[in-house]
Each structure stands twice: as structure tokens, then as C-alpha cells.
């Protein structure tokens, strides 16, 4: 019987590159492309960088960094995101299609930068411990303190008691002299003089010392109680803006937050220690600490990482 020739038709191989292109979703637009749309919107509105800077009170260099998509050429990342949102809102761009995308890209870039930071711990030199020497030093200090206490504080009341006993006799003689009649005044005065002259001069000197020593602890205790009772006044910071601007603030070393202050608006915070303040435009804001205006460095529009504490109060 003749054999049947069976032909195996190879299955058509699918193009793997085409299938991968179908499965891979569209890549998100890069930060530079999104920021390029901001520049195109500005050019379409026939606006220059100088005119936008005059309206928003943002430096031309920062506007160029926003349009180029280079946050490293601008201020801090949190402040940079706020300036981008302000710029996009000024041009009337869509919030969901452009502003949120740029904000998400900047946040992910900030997280990557924080992960790439290398934390260097100080290297501590290992030194050999000397327990015997340390023990002897501690014992010498304790022994010296005990000797000082026993010589100065324990023996001093004994001297005071002896002085009081020695002064009792002339005191009694003087009291009896005052009670007697005027005729016996002269002989009693002579007796008191003889008694006082017979006493050693050394007994009169230590009588003044213990009175001063007794008063000193009372004075120091009263001063300590007065110092403890002084309340710590909290710090109240107020920022007032004559035009719309952005600020970034950290209260008592906590997380930094950014705020948009409109014209004639006042923002207020309270702290116990200090503030870390960043001002977008120093020409349009007033800063008050506990109701008193403090001097602000207005040489530049942008003031970064300004430490505000109680030392700035007049």
C-alpha cells in the first residue's frame, strides 16, 4: 500500500514584539514633556516670563526651571510643587490632565531622592576601659565630699551653740541693769563694762558669721522658687500678605507644610520652641511674633529656612 505523505503545517509564529507592544500600557509622560506644555500654554497666551513673574511674584529663574522640568534648579521640593500649581492655575490649565500628573511625578522623584541619600554614622573610637582607675577616682570624689560635709556643715552648729552659751551671761547682766532704780544705774554700768571687757575678743567675731550663713540658704531658696514659678510663654506666629503668595512652615521641627495666602489674609500658628519658615515673596508679607512685627530679610524675594524663635522678640 502506498504510504500517505503527511505534511505537518507549522503553526504560524506570532510576532512577540507586536504582542509585547499590545500588552505594555502607554508609558506616562515624562516631567519634561508635561512642563513643555506649560511653556506652550504661556506662548499661546502671548505672555513673557517677565510678565508672569510680575503677576505671580515668582522669580524668572524659577519659572524657567518649571518650564524645563528641572526641580533641582528651583527651591525645595515641597515649595516647588506649590509654585507649579500656582503657575498652571494662572494659565488656566486642566487640573486632572496636567497639574495632578506633574504633582505625582515630583512626589515620586522626591521619594527616590530620599532613598538615594546615604546616612553616614559617626565612627566611635574604641578605647580600653580602666575599671580600677575609674573606681579609685569615684571613691576619692566621694571621700572628699564626705570630709567637706563633715568639716563645714557638722562642726559649724557646735561653734554656734558655744557662742550662744558664752553670750548668755552679759545679756542677763544688761537686763537686770535696766530693771533697777536710777540710783543704781552707775554701778550696774560699771559691772557690765567689766564683764564685757573680761570676755575674749574672739567670742565676738563668730557671732556675726552664723547669722549670715543662716540667711543665705533662705535667700537662695526664695530665688529658686521665684525662678521655677516663671511660666513659659508660647510663641504665636502670624503671617499677613498684601498680595497672594506661597509660604512653607515647620512648627517645632515637625513636618513641613506649604500654604497659599491670598491678599489681605492672615495665617496664624502656635509653637513652644521655634518655627522654620520659607517665604515665596518677602516684599508682600509681614511677620509678627507674639503680636510684635519682626524684621524680615527683604534683599531677595525668596527667603529659605528662616529660623524664628524667642530671640527675635524686641
Buried (B, 14 or more C-beta within 10 A) or exposed (E): EEEEEEEEEEEEEEEEEEEEEEEEEEEEBEBEEBBBBBBEBBEEEEBEBEEBBEEBBBBEEBBBBBBBBBBEEBBBBBBBBBBBBBBBEBBEBEEEEBBEBBBEBBEEBBEEEEEEEEEEEEEEEEEEEEEEEEEEEEEEEEEEEEEEEEEEEEEEEEEBEEBEEBEEEBEEBBEEBEEEEEEEEEEBEEBBEEBEEEEEEEEEEBEEEBEEEEEEEEEEEEEEEEEEEEEEEEBEBBBBBBBBBBBBBBBEEEEBEBBBBEEEBEBEBEBEEBBBBBBBBBEBBBBBBBEEEBEBEEEEBBBBEBEBEEEBEE
